[in-house]
Amino acid sequence: MTEHSPVTQTDAKPVKTMAMPDAQTVTEVTHWTDRLFSFRVTRPASLRFRSGEFVMIGLMGDPDPKTGKQKPLLRAYSIASPSWDEELEFYSIKVPDGPLTSRLQHIQPGDEIILRPKPVGTLVHDALLPGKRIWFFATGTGFAPFASLLRDPQTFEDYDEVIITHTCREVGELEYGRKLIEDIRQDELLNELIGAENLAKLRYYPTTTREESPKMGRITDLMRSGEVYRDLGVEPISPEHDRAMVCGNLAFNLEIKELLESYGLEEGANSDPKHYVVEKAFLD
């Protein structure tokens, strides 16, 4: 997931005065807005993960004034790349004065980050019962785990329809997701890996809450009014056919959890698969 908990922006450079444990090399950085960026790093040969899981990543902190020792600054980030990718991708917010992203946002190709290769998380297929339609509900950088799942063949093998909703304040904050959806539909490798007929199952529903856009409103309001179902031409959510995954800010997670349960859906887990799951590890 991305660093959904607050952390950073300053002119500080990544500290590299001491060898970092579990270091991985940055290969690509993209700044989408003044608040959002994504980056790719090398992948440890031994790392195995399920699409939708997260790992701890970060940088070494400043040396302790008394001991001179550095401690790692680590935060939980969803892996935005699919499990088959040779590299790892992450999508992050920039939070002023935070201990990590104030440094992390300045990384460049060739720099190193720390990666603790112990993936975990609830946004995985194993935590859901079989269904016909899957909904991915995201706000902000909560899109990250779905960027992974949307490029995983299993997503399209398991469901007849895949719907991703993404709600942000401004249009620019939708760009990472918009381009990813566009790339998924046009990418030759994904069309070969997943199949063009399967990719046709994908529906994308972006909304904004502040800046004017083709579709405005909080996704929860649009669900209550029925507008999202009319726009997509689909039946309302039901426990018989629908499954859902949720990743966003705490208020959104709680609200949509209540809404999904009003439809009759039950929350699942890795050890107890049900109708929907919510990632609790992050705050937008």
Secondary structure, DSSP 8 states (H G I E B T S, - for coil): ----S-----S-----SS--TTEEEEEEEEE-SSSEEEEEEE--TT----TT-EEEEEEE----TTT----EEEEEEE--S-TT-SEEEEEEE--TT-TTHHHHTT--TT-EEEEEEEEE-S-SGGGB---SEEEEEEEGGGGHHHHHHTT-HHHHHH-SEEEEEEEESSGGGGHHHHHHHHHHHH-HHHHHHT-HHHHTTEEEEEEESSS--SSBS-HHHHHHHTHHHHHHT-----TTTEEEEEES-HHHHHHHHHHHHHTT--B-BTTB-BSEEE--S---
